[in-house]
Amino acid sequence: MHKLVKIVAGIVFGLVLTGIVCTIISSVGDSKQTALKSSYYDACGFDFIIPTPWYTQIQDIQDKDFVSSIVPYYMTKRTASGNGEACDMYLFLIEKSYGLDNTAYADSLLVEGTTLSDGTIVIDERTKQKLQANVGDTVTLLIGETTFTFKVSGVVRDNVFSSYPTAAIYYDRDVKREIEASSVNLAYSAAYVKASDISAAESYFTRDYRGMGKVGERSWYESDDAYNFMKSSIENQSIALEITNVSQLRAAEKANANEKKKSESQVRTTALLILAVVNLLFWLLYVIFTSKSYRERIKAGTKQQSVVSEFVLGELFTLLVFSACMYLLKWQENRLGIIPYVFAVLVSFILSVLLTNRIIYRKRRTSPR
């Protein structure tokens, strides 16, 4: 009965330590990424990106009952330089009157530094890496025929809607003059929209909205016929596929996150069950090694207490190796499922048993005859 209590106590001890290890492993390395992985789509705040709105459409959209805010922007590809480095990037030009709330450069997406102000530039993490630029450094841009120098005020998370590094500046008078001088036909590239009614906004943008910035104004065309033809083409063309529905991406991300969390929970539960079996085997070996018949074969120099301490050491070693294997193989968890856990359990169990046997064998060999 006393030996059974020891076995149960040993198994409970092992499982408690295992649970602690699993908790630590699941949190180590994830705590930092929890903030970084907090949904980009939640942090950015906007629900839609609509292409090429014309100037007169901005106020019309803002007046819709289902629209909370709209922030149009110009986007141009430029080469930025700083700290002896250079990179191609997309430069977002936003009029100061609209502000940066609910855009890809909002305060909620800042990684370091402060928000945009006059004469400054906010860069994303890819741009920071390319230019080796930090907050307070200067970035140079050639806009039109003029070279502009901006101070980096902040760094935001990478713009997931762009395959290139990006940055944003306020579209002030000097920049506007150079842009207009170098652009024959100038219209908004797109606009960020935050909706108060997602369903109504989605219905309007996918069915009724047309980006009339593609048409522009009459002065861009040589004749009325050319202008009317272009206008008619755009009005009769659906642009539903050009609308970026961030609200859908947000919902899909949450669903995927919940599914992943459920899967990881199942994997960890299975790992705990496997470790429970391992602990059972481990403490059965303890019973064998501490049995009267086995003790009689151990020479007088080795006491049972030393054998017990060796098994406690073996148990701790099992958990140590298991946690190390889990940490090293954690990144493959999604692709390999339970395999990393099984591998970790087998390696740690085998090594710990070998270590314990070696200690006992050495004590047997060196004990006085």
Summary of the structure (lengths in Angstrom):
residues: 369
radius of gyration: 32.3
end to end distance: 33.0
largest distance: 113.1
contacts: 1120
relative contact order: 0.14
helix: 57%
strand: 19%
